[in-house]
Amino acid sequence: MRTLQVALAERSYPIHIGEGLLDSFPLAEQVRGNQVMIITNDTIAPLYLDRLVAQFADIQCDTLILPDGEKFKTLDTLETIFDALMSKRHSRTTTLIALGGGVIGDMVGFAAACYQRGVDFIQVPTTLLAQVDSSVGGKTAVNHPRGKNMIGAFYQPRLVLIDTRVLETLPSRELAAGYAEVVKYGLIRDPDFYHWLETNNDKLLSREPALIAEAIYRSCENKAQVVADDETEQGNRALLNLGHTFGHAMETATGYTHWLHGEAVAMGMIMATRMSCELGWVESGLEDALTTLLASWNLPVSVPQGMTPAQFLDLMAMDKKVHNGQLRLVLLKALGQAVVTADYDKGALDRTLEAFCGV
């Protein structure tokens, strides 16, 4: 087991990464009260729920199984969580455990932030995307029909437990979606990591365990450093959203049903890189190399059919990085050097959208 620390003073917490931790890590010792509710979905429950429940034989342990999918990341589902907690009489000393991917982690974290004004929660992510990104950093939210993650809170977990062995049951499409977020860290702040990913791409595609574990560790290491410096995204934490403004627009336009989140992020990163090329900040070779790398994982390299530049601009105007009516974008000045800026040639954005929308 390897452990990283997210350094946030009194809100600091560990990220434990290792093989077989669902069975070997003493999770019950991390619970401060005598109640636990494990919340998962109907895909993950048959695989791992019983093994987690077995750790809490000596205290009240309730479970809630939600439907799987981004379309269920809503206020209605959040109400289902609150109903379950109250029907089982969970108090302010309860602990919620999120067993699942990013959707489960985001919703359970938001429920923990709200229930009785805040209770403990633990992240047990079961997808690569959740392990390297959404489970770390305390961003919790649900979607709204007009925008992704528009209703939420910053609320840190008590700990993150990453069992790399669960990836053995992860479908290839889900693994690829998580890989997009891994590549993101190399693009925005860690060029050595980006080159390592390129060099080891074939072995990562074949799921070589040691290399997958190293990719998770280095991704979490990057994420922990960014979060420690800027917990509530007042500055550099926004760099973690490379590709997300374009990606969220595509997810919203397709009703959160067309692509996985990581797939939309992959396409969004290609678009952000193209725009950076349009601005003359990076060479076109970076876009070509990135497209080739992501395409090798069968990630999207074109936008959803029928999307228009006007639709992109309308949906991007709802992005959380809009300040005082100005759309800020995460763009690249160089490989490993990202910026958040509203100071860009709007013509470059128009040309980028027109190129990908076939206008």
C-alpha positions, 0 to 999 in steps of 0.5 A: 500500500502507498499513501498520499496526504491531501494537506488541508490543515484540519481537513487533511486526509489520506489517499490509500492506494494498493491491491486488494485493499477492500479486503485487507484495509481496516476500514471500520477503524476509520468510522467515528460513530456507530452507524454506517450507510454504504451507498452504491449502484446496481452495477457495483453492488453484486461485485463488491457490496457484501465484502464491504458490509462484512467489515461492519458487523459490530455496528449498524450498517445499512445499504442503499443501491441506486440505479447506475448512470449519469442521468440519475445524478439529480436532486431526486436521487439525492432525496432518495439518499436523505429518505434512506438516512432518515428512515434508518434514523441515522444521526449526526455521527453517521458515516456515509461510504461511497462505493462506486464511480464518480456519479456515486462519489459526487452524490454521496459527498453532496449528501454528506455535506447536507445531511444534518449540516455535515457528516463524515464520508469515505470515498471507495472509488471503483472506476479509474476516473473516480480513483484519479480525479473525482474521489480526491479534492472534495468537489461534490454535486448533482447535475441540472438539466441546464448544466453539469455539476451546477448544484453542489458543495466543496466537502472533503472526505475522511479518507480515500481508499483505492483498491486497484484490483477492482479495475479488473472488472472495469469495462474497457470503455470505462477504463479509457474514460478514466485514462483521459483524466490521467492524461490531463495531469500530464498536459496541465502540469507534469510533462514528464508524466505525459511522456511516460504515458506515451512511452508506456501506452501499449503496456497501459492498454494491456492493463499491466497492473504495476503500470496502472498503479503507478499512473494512479499514484502519479495522478493522485499526487498531482491532484493532491498538490493542486487541491492543497494549494487551492481547495475551493478553486479560486485560482490554479485548481481551475486548471484541472478543468482542461477540456471540461468546459467544452466537454460539459457542453457536449454532455449537456447537449446530449442529455448525459446519455451519449458519452461517459464523462471521461469521453467528453473530457477527452474530446474537450481536451483536443478542442482546448489544444486546437484552440491553443494552437489557433492562438499560436501558443502551442505547435499543432504537433501537440494536438496531433500527438494527443489525438493519436494517444486518445484515439488508441484508447477508442476515445472520441476525436470528433464532436457529437453529430449535429452540434453547432457552434452556437449551441456550444457557446450557449451551453458554455455560457453556463459554465462555472468558470464564467466570471462577470459575464466573461467565459474563462477557458483552460488552455495550454501555453505549452505542454505541462503549462496551462492557464485559465484566462478570458483574455483570448482572441474570440476569433480563435474560439469561433474557428475552433468550434467551426472546425469541429462542427464542420461549419 
